[in-house]
Amino acid sequence: MHARYRIAALSMLLAAAAFVQPPSTYTIMSREGRRPLPYRAQGGQDMVSLGDVASAFGLTVREDVAAGGIIVTAPQNRTIVLTPGQPLASVQGRVVSLPAPPLREGRTWLVPVEFVGRAVGPVLNTRLDVRKTSRLIVAGDLRVPEVTISIEGDGARARVNVDMSPSTPRAVTQDGSRLIVRLEADAIDLRAAQPNARDIVAGVRQSEAPQNILIDLGPRAGGFQTSVQPRTGGERLVIEITAKDAPEPAQPADPATPALPAEPPPLPDFGGAGGLRTIVIDPGHGGDERGARGPGGTEEKAVTLRLAYRLKAALEGGLGVRVLLTRDGDRAVAVDDRTSLANNNKADLFISLHANAAMTAGPSGAQVLTLSPEGYATEAQPGAAPAATLPVFGGGARAIEIIPWDTAQIRWLGESARLAGLVHAELGTSVPMHPRALGTAPLRVLIGANMPAVLVEAGFLSNADQEKALAGDEMHAQIVRAIVSAIVRYRDPSAYAGQAGGATAPGGTPTPEGATAPGGGK
Amino acid sequence: MTRPSNRVIAAGAAALALLVWLLFWGVPSWMDRGPGASRPSADAPASEARRINATLFFVSTDAQGLVAVPREVPYGATPAEQARHIVAAQLGPAPASLHSPIPPGTALRGVFLSEAGEAFVDLSPEASANHPGGSMAELFTIYAIVNALTVSLPSVQTVQILIDGREVETLAGHVDLRHPLPKDTTWVKSP
């Protein structure tokens, strides 16, 4: 070849090499492992080769020249039809939209990566979760929560915010100079910011173990404590790490944001938690929703939060269970977010804390309430949850229960009544009780709880004496001791057989004391 | 002379009676109606005066429960009108020694009935904004209204409370108001 032509050909090859970027990849995660799916950014879209998609998911691709369409066939002759120039796909006759039309490149077709989740997933009857930010495609029932970590601090402490979507059970442990956040997941879709100052938290990274996140501690790191805040679609785990040389924090003056008690109240050694692993405590009200207010200005939202902190410390210290609060500050939390925190964490018990009020100053005493099922769907009887079988990616099936949110508590009424009876009996030994201390009502916060659930009214803020007691420490300690004892008795009923546990009606619902017509007239 | 004299006396008495009727009944009635008022139908006065017995619920003296109180309320020509009269009476003052379960300032915006036996009671925002809170006070407020309608009107099976024309989750953070509620006399005690 003439030298002039050789130079021209070489220039064209270099230009082509510069124009064609090496393809990046998405990662397909499934039970079978990981495999790459190359993509190319084109026109603002992540485009993948239809051939690669077909190869990854066991599909065949056929171009129907006469009809001008591309036919993708899955097992059992389930089909997807693509039309060049149209940002649509027909999946078994149902049209789904795509962000861009298929494009021909040489002998192959490129489709936007959303095609995988919107068309391939339905045709395979499996979930294919396409996450563009992390270039992940999660297949089937693999648990890969999205976790975003941010770090903030003020020199005396560092606060590591671990935002999880969806909520995922986890444990935080310390291993020398690092904290290990272990999630009950198959992998973690992690995006972690690094700290500006590295004296308390030196860095955050993914562990080699796919379900662990490592927080490397700096030289000034001291103790740590965790708390949980519900968020839309998930929750935030807050890990607060105090500097070794940090001064003692001042007690807050605002009763709405009380501090954790210095020490949990003294408790007997209850041993292991047995069948109880997670308990959700719900401090009633919060934020703009202040709840009841006493004549001296004590607000229900502050009383319930302080009581919840104390109960959490006592349960964690005494029973070794995981305790989550539906709110850990003075803020409003939607009712369904309260029970979703419990449901998503597979809590074993849900306890909603409140303080009561009456039309006059006279009434006093604690009450324990459970859900009254009247007015809700009658088909949701105990044990009536229908089952469904879902196919799992890669073959097989998985049975799941379908539980309507608005009737979740119905199936737990008997167990809730047993817990309520025990809480009522234990409270009765230490704090004043209302003449009708045990009852049922259509309580909004309880209906969505898919576990035994009770609502405890600690006392009447409308009564000046009780307001004073509820604003102090002694009554809180008594209530906490009573609830903890009740939970221990609930956990191990055989060890306490024969002791008072509250009247329980044959139907499993507590009997309101002193009621003239219990259940009558309904 | 005796017989003419009697006739004059009788005529005078009749004139006097007519004058008394005009002064004490006829003219005031005409004045009340005003010159532009239409003539009422023959049965209207009887209908306006007609009343029925209803059962209302107020908070007991010790505020530990609800007490059923019989009360005459105006007759309603339609079930919806009758329901409105009952709720209006329930929102009124409590009898001596009892307490109203209704937050101060609460007004009735309307009552609607469905063919399925559901009553929808639309209250003004004060029902929620002025509520003292607490599950017990909230139960008393709600079941005073629910029971007043379901006990007094056999055609009403359930009651849903609306606030300012809208469905609400709760009145004060506890009781589920997203569905019509059936009668519940659990918290009713003897007076």
Interface residues (C-beta under 8 A of the other chain):
Chain A: G284 H285 E289 R290 G291 A292 R293 E300 V335 H354 A355 N356 A357 A358 M359 T360 G362 P363 Q367 L369 S372 E374 G375 Y376 H434 P435 R436 G439 T440 A441 P442 L443 R444 V445 I447 L455 E457 F460 L461 S462 P512 G514 A515 T516 A517 P518 G519 G520 G521 K522
Chain B: V59 D62 A63 Q64 G65 H99 S100 P101 P132 G133 G134 S135 M136 A137 L139 F140 N147 V151 T158 E169 T170 A172 G173 H174 V175 D176 L177 R178 H179 P180 L181 P182 K183 D184 T185 T186 W187 V188 K189 S190
